[in-house]
């Protein structure tokens, strides 16, 4: 996730993470690293000027995929 944010935002991106992940990411993140109480898994990366944000948290990814998962399950249940 950090590599993705670096490639899209740059190496000086601010990274927000869960408290449990802070120590692990401290040696990997080159920009500012901040614990965020609202993150349980994954990261949020922001450009230094705040104009770009990349939300790679588990809750956001699950929310984005929910319609596709529901569609797939409906098709399997209905035999389509």
Biopython code that builds the backbone (N, CA, C, O; Angstrom):
import numpy as np
from Bio.PDB.StructureBuilder import StructureBuilder

atoms = [
    (1, "UNK", "N", (0.815, -1.191, 0.000)),
    (1, "UNK", "CA", (0.000, 0.000, 0.000)),
    (1, "UNK", "C", (0.859, 1.255, 0.000)),
    (1, "UNK", "O", (0.547, 2.235, -0.677)),
    (2, "UNK", "N", (1.936, 1.217, 0.760)),
    (2, "UNK", "CA", (2.835, 2.371, 0.795)),
    (2, "UNK", "C", (3.468, 2.571, -0.575)),
    (2, "UNK", "O", (3.608, 3.705, -1.034)),
    (3, "UNK", "N", (3.851, 1.481, -1.231)),
    (3, "UNK", "CA", (4.433, 1.583, -2.578)),
    (3, "UNK", "C", (3.448, 2.195, -3.565)),
    (3, "UNK", "O", (3.832, 3.014, -4.400)),
    (4, "UNK", "N", (2.186, 1.805, -3.472)),
    (4, "UNK", "CA", (1.162, 2.367, -4.355)),
    (4, "UNK", "C", (1.020, 3.866, -4.114)),
    (4, "UNK", "O", (0.955, 4.649, -5.062)),
    (5, "UNK", "N", (0.973, 4.262, -2.850)),
    (5, "UNK", "CA", (0.823, 5.685, -2.544)),
    (5, "UNK", "C", (2.041, 6.474, -3.006)),
    (5, "UNK", "O", (1.902, 7.595, -3.495)),
    (6, "UNK", "N", (3.226, 5.905, -2.858)),
    (6, "UNK", "CA", (4.438, 6.575, -3.344)),
    (6, "UNK", "C", (4.397, 6.784, -4.854)),
    (6, "UNK", "O", (4.753, 7.854, -5.349)),
    (7, "UNK", "N", (3.962, 5.758, -5.582)),
    (7, "UNK", "CA", (3.950, 5.869, -7.038)),
    (7, "UNK", "C", (2.900, 6.874, -7.521)),
    (7, "UNK", "O", (3.096, 7.512, -8.556)),
    (8, "UNK", "N", (1.800, 7.025, -6.797)),
    (8, "UNK", "CA", (0.742, 7.935, -7.211)),
    (8, "UNK", "C", (0.879, 9.345, -6.651)),
    (8, "UNK", "O", (0.526, 10.317, -7.319)),
    (9, "UNK", "N", (1.385, 9.460, -5.437)),
    (9, "UNK", "CA", (1.454, 10.763, -4.767)),
    (9, "UNK", "C", (2.889, 11.275, -4.661)),
    (9, "UNK", "O", (3.128, 12.479, -4.747)),
    (10, "UNK", "N", (3.829, 10.376, -4.477)),
    (10, "UNK", "CA", (5.225, 10.771, -4.320)),
    (10, "UNK", "C", (5.782, 10.323, -2.986)),
    (10, "UNK", "O", (5.024, 9.970, -2.082)),
    (11, "UNK", "N", (7.095, 10.333, -2.852)),
    (11, "UNK", "CA", (7.735, 9.819, -1.633)),
    (11, "UNK", "C", (7.507, 10.668, -0.388)),
    (11, "UNK", "O", (7.722, 10.200, 0.730)),
    (12, "UNK", "N", (7.074, 11.905, -0.574)),
    (12, "UNK", "CA", (6.864, 12.783, 0.578)),
    (12, "UNK", "C", (5.407, 12.825, 1.034)),
    (12, "UNK", "O", (4.998, 13.741, 1.747)),
    (13, "UNK", "N", (4.625, 11.822, 0.615)),
    (13, "UNK", "CA", (3.219, 11.750, 1.020)),
    (13, "UNK", "C", (3.101, 11.589, 2.532)),
    (13, "UNK", "O", (3.908, 10.899, 3.155)),
    (14, "UNK", "N", (2.109, 12.219, 3.108)),
    (14, "UNK", "CA", (1.781, 12.000, 4.516)),
    (14, "UNK", "C", (0.966, 10.715, 4.575)),
    (14, "UNK", "O", (0.035, 10.533, 3.791)),
    (15, "UNK", "N", (1.310, 9.831, 5.494)),
    (15, "UNK", "CA", (0.607, 8.560, 5.621)),
    (15, "UNK", "C", (-0.055, 8.486, 6.993)),
    (15, "UNK", "O", (0.589, 8.684, 8.023)),
    (16, "UNK", "N", (-1.356, 8.196, 6.985)),
    (16, "UNK", "CA", (-2.120, 7.978, 8.213)),
    (16, "UNK", "C", (-2.342, 6.484, 8.342)),
    (16, "UNK", "O", (-2.674, 5.813, 7.365)),
    (17, "UNK", "N", (-2.160, 5.962, 9.547)),
    (17, "UNK", "CA", (-2.291, 4.517, 9.742)),
    (17, "UNK", "C", (-2.866, 4.201, 11.114)),
    (17, "UNK", "O", (-3.007, 5.079, 11.966)),
    (18, "UNK", "N", (-3.195, 2.933, 11.311)),
    (18, "UNK", "CA", (-3.669, 2.461, 12.613)),
    (18, "UNK", "C", (-2.514, 2.467, 13.610)),
    (18, "UNK", "O", (-1.353, 2.334, 13.224)),
    (19, "UNK", "N", (-2.828, 2.619, 14.858)),
    (19, "UNK", "CA", (-1.808, 2.617, 15.916)),
    (19, "UNK", "C", (-0.972, 1.342, 15.860)),
    (19, "UNK", "O", (0.244, 1.378, 16.047)),
    (20, "UNK", "N", (-1.631, 0.219, 15.601)),
    (20, "UNK", "CA", (-0.947, -1.079, 15.575)),
    (20, "UNK", "C", (0.067, -1.178, 14.434)),
    (20, "UNK", "O", (1.011, -1.964, 14.515)),
    (21, "UNK", "N", (-0.117, -0.400, 13.386)),
    (21, "UNK", "CA", (0.773, -0.459, 12.226)),
    (21, "UNK", "C", (1.878, 0.589, 12.249)),
    (21, "UNK", "O", (2.783, 0.553, 11.416)),
    (22, "UNK", "N", (1.813, 1.507, 13.181)),
    (22, "UNK", "CA", (2.749, 2.630, 13.195)),
    (22, "UNK", "C", (4.207, 2.181, 13.251)),
    (22, "UNK", "O", (5.024, 2.633, 12.449)),
    (23, "UNK", "N", (4.536, 1.306, 14.181)),
    (23, "UNK", "CA", (5.928, 0.869, 14.329)),
    (23, "UNK", "C", (6.427, 0.159, 13.072)),
    (23, "UNK", "O", (7.577, 0.335, 12.671)),
    (24, "UNK", "N", (5.574, -0.632, 12.463)),
    (24, "UNK", "CA", (5.939, -1.347, 11.245)),
    (24, "UNK", "C", (6.202, -0.378, 10.087)),
    (24, "UNK", "O", (7.156, -0.559, 9.330)),
    (25, "UNK", "N", (5.375, 0.627, 9.953)),
    (25, "UNK", "CA", (5.491, 1.570, 8.841)),
    (25, "UNK", "C", (6.550, 2.642, 9.063)),
    (25, "UNK", "O", (6.990, 3.285, 8.110)),
    (26, "UNK", "N", (6.961, 2.839, 10.306)),
    (26, "UNK", "CA", (7.922, 3.898, 10.627)),
    (26, "UNK", "C", (9.204, 3.782, 9.808)),
    (26, "UNK", "O", (9.768, 4.798, 9.403)),
    (27, "UNK", "N", (9.663, 2.578, 9.563)),
    (27, "UNK", "CA", (10.886, 2.397, 8.795)),
    (27, "UNK", "C", (10.678, 2.397, 7.296)),
    (27, "UNK", "O", (11.647, 2.378, 6.537)),
    (28, "UNK", "N", (9.431, 2.419, 6.858)),
    (28, "UNK", "CA", (9.114, 2.319, 5.430)),
    (28, "UNK", "C", (8.688, 3.661, 4.844)),
    (28, "UNK", "O", (9.053, 3.993, 3.716)),
    (29, "UNK", "N", (7.928, 4.418, 5.596)),
    (29, "UNK", "CA", (7.379, 5.684, 5.120)),
    (29, "UNK", "C", (8.456, 6.767, 5.182)),
    (29, "UNK", "O", (9.076, 6.976, 6.225)),
    (30, "UNK", "N", (8.673, 7.451, 4.060)),
    (30, "UNK", "CA", (9.690, 8.500, 4.024)),
    (30, "UNK", "C", (9.115, 9.872, 4.352)),
    (30, "UNK", "O", (9.846, 10.767, 4.777)),
    (31, "UNK", "N", (7.812, 10.042, 4.158)),
    (31, "UNK", "CA", (7.152, 11.300, 4.500)),
    (31, "UNK", "C", (6.657, 11.260, 5.935)),
    (31, "UNK", "O", (7.097, 10.429, 6.729)),
    (32, "UNK", "N", (5.746, 12.155, 6.261)),
    (32, "UNK", "CA", (5.181, 12.227, 7.601)),
    (32, "UNK", "C", (4.281, 11.011, 7.851)),
    (32, "UNK", "O", (3.484, 10.643, 6.987)),
    (33, "UNK", "N", (4.403, 10.394, 9.014)),
    (33, "UNK", "CA", (3.592, 9.246, 9.419)),
    (33, "UNK", "C", (2.816, 9.613, 10.675)),
    (33, "UNK", "O", (3.393, 10.081, 11.656)),
    (34, "UNK", "N", (1.501, 9.398, 10.638)),
    (34, "UNK", "CA", (0.636, 9.781, 11.748)),
    (34, "UNK", "C", (-0.326, 8.650, 12.076)),
    (34, "UNK", "O", (-0.907, 8.034, 11.183)),
    (35, "UNK", "N", (-0.486, 8.384, 13.371)),
    (35, "UNK", "CA", (-1.506, 7.424, 13.807)),
    (35, "UNK", "C", (-2.878, 8.078, 13.652)),
    (35, "UNK", "O", (-3.043, 9.271, 13.909)),
    (36, "UNK", "N", (-3.849, 7.286, 13.231)),
    (36, "UNK", "CA", (-5.210, 7.800, 13.083)),
    (36, "UNK", "C", (-6.165, 6.829, 13.768)),
    (36, "UNK", "O", (-6.207, 5.654, 13.405)),
    (37, "UNK", "N", (-6.934, 7.299, 14.754)),
    (37, "UNK", "CA", (-7.817, 6.399, 15.505)),
    (37, "UNK", "C", (-8.950, 5.801, 14.678)),
    (37, "UNK", "O", (-9.517, 4.784, 15.080)),
    (38, "UNK", "N", (-9.296, 6.384, 13.555)),
    (38, "UNK", "CA", (-10.385, 5.879, 12.732)),
    (38, "UNK", "C", (-9.977, 4.793, 11.753)),
    (38, "UNK", "O", (-10.821, 4.262, 11.030)),
    (39, "UNK", "N", (-8.700, 4.457, 11.721)),
    (39, "UNK", "CA", (-8.212, 3.442, 10.792)),
    (39, "UNK", "C", (-7.924, 2.162, 11.573)),
    (39, "UNK", "O", (-7.169, 2.174, 12.546)),
    (40, "UNK", "N", (-8.535, 1.057, 11.135)),
    (40, "UNK", "CA", (-8.267, -0.223, 11.790)),
    (40, "UNK", "C", (-7.326, -1.078, 10.957)),
    (40, "UNK", "O", (-6.606, -1.914, 11.503)),
    (41, "UNK", "N", (-7.321, -0.880, 9.644)),
    (41, "UNK", "CA", (-6.416, -1.610, 8.757)),
    (41, "UNK", "C", (-6.236, -0.799, 7.484)),
    (41, "UNK", "O", (-7.180, -0.178, 6.996)),
    (42, "UNK", "N", (-5.026, -0.806, 6.951)),
    (42, "UNK", "CA", (-4.738, -0.058, 5.740)),
    (42, "UNK", "C", (-4.180, 1.316, 6.050)),
    (42, "UNK", "O", (-3.830, 1.614, 7.192)),
    (43, "UNK", "N", (-4.100, 2.163, 5.008)),
    (43, "UNK", "CA", (-3.558, 3.507, 5.164)),
    (43, "UNK", "C", (-4.374, 4.514, 4.367)),
    (43, "UNK", "O", (-5.136, 4.163, 3.465)),
    (44, "UNK", "N", (-4.187, 5.773, 4.731)),
    (44, "UNK", "CA", (-4.632, 6.903, 3.928)),
    (44, "UNK", "C", (-3.376, 7.704, 3.637)),
    (44, "UNK", "O", (-2.626, 8.039, 4.554)),
    (45, "UNK", "N", (-3.140, 8.015, 2.368)),
    (45, "UNK", "CA", (-1.978, 8.811, 1.984)),
    (45, "UNK", "C", (-2.459, 10.133, 1.413)),
    (45, "UNK", "O", (-3.434, 10.182, 0.663)),
    (46, "UNK", "N", (-1.762, 11.209, 1.777)),
    (46, "UNK", "CA", (-2.118, 12.550, 1.303)),
    (46, "UNK", "C", (-0.890, 13.232, 0.721)),
    (46, "UNK", "O", (0.230, 13.044, 1.196)),
    (47, "UNK", "N", (-1.120, 14.022, -0.311)),
    (47, "UNK", "CA", (-0.031, 14.822, -0.858)),
    (47, "UNK", "C", (0.327, 15.897, 0.165)),
    (47, "UNK", "O", (-0.512, 16.274, 0.983)),
    (48, "UNK", "N", (1.551, 16.390, 0.127)),
    (48, "UNK", "CA", (1.968, 17.406, 1.108)),
    (48, "UNK", "C", (1.086, 18.660, 1.122)),
    (48, "UNK", "O", (0.902, 19.276, 2.171)),
    (49, "UNK", "N", (0.543, 19.036, -0.036)),
    (49, "UNK", "CA", (-0.309, 20.229, -0.079)),
    (49, "UNK", "C", (-1.777, 19.919, 0.206)),
    (49, "UNK", "O", (-2.614, 20.821, 0.228)),
    (50, "UNK", "N", (-2.089, 18.624, 0.425)),
    (50, "UNK", "CA", (-3.447, 18.226, 0.763)),
    (50, "UNK", "C", (-4.407, 18.158, -0.417)),
    (50, "UNK", "O", (-5.604, 17.943, -0.224)),
    (51, "UNK", "N", (-3.904, 18.339, -1.630)),
    (51, "UNK", "CA", (-4.784, 18.364, -2.792)),
    (51, "UNK", "C", (-5.183, 16.976, -3.289)),
    (51, "UNK", "O", (-6.129, 16.842, -4.064)),
    (52, "UNK", "N", (-4.469, 15.949, -2.847)),
    (52, "UNK", "CA", (-4.741, 14.588, -3.303)),
    (52, "UNK", "C", (-4.737, 13.640, -2.103)),
    (52, "UNK", "O", (-3.840, 13.691, -1.261)),
    (53, "UNK", "N", (-5.750, 12.775, -2.035)),
    (53, "UNK", "CA", (-5.828, 11.791, -0.955)),
    (53, "UNK", "C", (-6.153, 10.429, -1.549)),
    (53, "UNK", "O", (-7.024, 10.305, -2.409)),
    (54, "UNK", "N", (-5.451, 9.423, -1.086)),
    (54, "UNK", "CA", (-5.651, 8.053, -1.533)),
    (54, "UNK", "C", (-6.031, 7.219, -0.317)),
    (54, "UNK", "O", (-5.219, 7.009, 0.584)),
    (55, "UNK", "N", (-7.283, 6.743, -0.301)),
    (55, "UNK", "CA", (-7.790, 5.983, 0.837)),
    (55, "UNK", "C", (-7.673, 4.488, 0.533)),
    (55, "UNK", "O", (-8.440, 3.941, -0.260)),
    (56, "UNK", "N", (-6.720, 3.852, 1.164)),
    (56, "UNK", "CA", (-6.499, 2.414, 0.999)),
    (56, "UNK", "C", (-6.792, 1.664, 2.296)),
    (56, "UNK", "O", (-6.129, 0.679, 2.620)),
    (57, "UNK", "N", (-7.790, 2.142, 3.030)),
    (57, "UNK", "CA", (-8.182, 1.451, 4.257)),
    (57, "UNK", "C", (-9.076, 0.264, 3.905)),
    (57, "UNK", "O", (-9.750, 0.269, 2.875)),
    (58, "UNK", "N", (-9.075, -0.731, 4.753)),
    (58, "UNK", "CA", (-9.888, -1.925, 4.519)),
    (58, "UNK", "C", (-11.372, -1.570, 4.439)),
    (58, "UNK", "O", (-12.099, -2.125, 3.615)),
    (59, "UNK", "N", (-11.818, -0.660, 5.278)),
    (59, "UNK", "CA", (-13.242, -0.301, 5.268)),
    (59, "UNK", "C", (-13.636, 0.380, 3.958)),
    (59, "UNK", "O", (-14.728, 0.136, 3.447)),
    (60, "UNK", "N", (-12.780, 1.214, 3.416)),
    (60, "UNK", "CA", (-13.089, 1.893, 2.152)),
    (60, "UNK", "C", (-13.065, 0.913, 0.980)),
    (60, "UNK", "O", (-13.929, 0.966, 0.106)),
    (61, "UNK", "N", (-12.082, 0.025, 0.964)),
    (61, "UNK", "CA", (-11.996, -0.965, -0.111)),
    (61, "UNK", "C", (-13.217, -1.874, -0.072)),
    (61, "UNK", "O", (-13.794, -2.181, -1.115)),
    (62, "UNK", "N", (-13.617, -2.309, 1.125)),
    (62, "UNK", "CA", (-14.805, -3.146, 1.275)),
    (62, "UNK", "C", (-16.053, -2.400, 0.793)),
    (62, "UNK", "O", (-16.902, -2.980, 0.118)),
    (63, "UNK", "N", (-16.160, -1.128, 1.137)),
    (63, "UNK", "CA", (-17.298, -0.312, 0.714)),
    (63, "UNK", "C", (-17.334, -0.183, -0.814)),
    (63, "UNK", "O", (-18.400, -0.270, -1.423)),
    (64, "UNK", "N", (-16.180, 0.022, -1.418)),
    (64, "UNK", "CA", (-16.107, 0.158, -2.876)),
    (64, "UNK", "C", (-16.453, -1.145, -3.592)),
    (64, "UNK", "O", (-17.037, -1.122, -4.675)),
    (65, "UNK", "N", (-16.098, -2.279, -2.993)),
    (65, "UNK", "CA", (-16.342, -3.570, -3.628)),
    (65, "UNK", "C", (-17.710, -4.168, -3.315)),
    (65, "UNK", "O", (-18.125, -5.130, -3.962)),
    (66, "UNK", "N", (-18.407, -3.619, -2.344)),
    (66, "UNK", "CA", (-19.677, -4.188, -1.892)),
    (66, "UNK", "C", (-20.688, -4.404, -3.010)),
    (66, "UNK", "O", (-21.284, -5.479, -3.063)),
    (67, "UNK", "N", (-20.918, -3.445, -3.909)),
    (67, "UNK", "CA", (-21.895, -3.690, -4.977)),
    (67, "UNK", "C", (-21.511, -4.874, -5.876)),
    (67, "UNK", "O", (-22.378, -5.652, -6.273)),
    (68, "UNK", "N", (-20.254, -5.009, -6.189)),
    (68, "UNK", "CA", (-19.803, -6.122, -7.030)),
    (68, "UNK", "C", (-19.950, -7.462, -6.310)),
    (68, "UNK", "O", (-20.337, -8.462, -6.915)),
    (69, "UNK", "N", (-19.641, -7.471, -5.026)),
    (69, "UNK", "CA", (-19.779, -8.700, -4.238)),
    (69, "UNK", "C", (-21.244, -9.103, -4.154)),
    (69, "UNK", "O", (-21.578, -10.276, -4.321)),
    (70, "UNK", "N", (-22.121, -8.132, -3.894)),
    (70, "UNK", "CA", (-23.554, -8.423, -3.819)),
    (70, "UNK", "C", (-24.073, -8.954, -5.156)),
    (70, "UNK", "O", (-24.853, -9.906, -5.185)),
    (71, "UNK", "N", (-23.650, -8.351, -6.244)),
    (71, "UNK", "CA", (-24.065, -8.793, -7.579)),
    (71, "UNK", "C", (-23.611, -10.231, -7.830)),
    (71, "UNK", "O", (-24.380, -11.056, -8.322)),
    (72, "UNK", "N", (-22.372, -10.517, -7.493)),
    (72, "UNK", "CA", (-21.828, -11.863, -7.677)),
    (72, "UNK", "C", (-22.607, -12.887, -6.841)),
    (72, "UNK", "O", (-22.963, -13.958, -7.333)),
    (73, "UNK", "N", (-22.865, -12.549, -5.580)),
    (73, "UNK", "CA", (-23.613, -13.463, -4.713)),
    (73, "UNK", "C", (-25.033, -13.683, -5.234)),
    (73, "UNK", "O", (-25.522, -14.813, -5.221)),
    (74, "UNK", "N", (-25.695, -12.633, -5.689)),
    (74, "UNK", "CA", (-27.044, -12.764, -6.220)),
    (74, "UNK", "C", (-27.044, -13.686, -7.432)),
    (74, "UNK", "O", (-27.923, -14.537, -7.567)),
    (75, "UNK", "N", (-26.066, -13.522, -8.310)),
    (75, "UNK", "CA", (-25.980, -14.358, -9.507)),
    (75, "UNK", "C", (-25.760, -15.826, -9.130)),
    (75, "UNK", "O", (-26.340, -16.720, -9.746)),
    (76, "UNK", "N", (-24.926, -16.072, -8.121)),
    (76, "UNK", "CA", (-24.664, -17.447, -7.693)),
    (76, "UNK", "C", (-25.900, -18.067, -7.055)),
    (76, "UNK", "O", (-26.215, -19.231, -7.305)),
    (77, "UNK", "N", (-26.599, -17.293, -6.233)),
    (77, "UNK", "CA", (-27.790, -17.796, -5.552)),
    (77, "UNK", "C", (-28.907, -18.060, -6.549)),
    (77, "UNK", "O", (-29.608, -19.067, -6.453)),
    (78, "UNK", "N", (-29.071, -17.155, -7.502)),
    (78, "UNK", "CA", (-30.174, -17.285, -8.468)),
    (78, "UNK", "C", (-29.854, -18.226, -9.624)),
    (78, "UNK", "O", (-30.721, -18.513, -10.450)),
    (79, "UNK", "N", (-28.614, -18.707, -9.687)),
    (79, "UNK", "CA", (-28.230, -19.651, -10.714)),
    (79, "UNK", "C", (-27.905, -19.032, -12.052)),
    (79, "UNK", "O", (-27.823, -19.742, -13.054)),
    (80, "UNK", "N", (-27.719, -17.744, -12.092)),
    (80, "UNK", "CA", (-27.389, -17.064, -13.362)),
    (80, "UNK", "C", (-25.927, -17.217, -13.702)),
    (80, "UNK", "O", (-25.476, -16.712, -14.730)),
]
sb = StructureBuilder()
sb.init_structure("model")
sb.init_model(0)
sb.init_chain("A")
sb.init_seg("    ")
for serial, (resi, resn, name, xyz) in enumerate(atoms, 1):
    if name == "N":
        sb.init_residue(resn, " ", resi, " ")
    sb.init_atom(name, np.array(xyz, "f"), 0.0, 1.0, " ", f" {name:<3s}", serial, name[0])
structure = sb.get_structure()
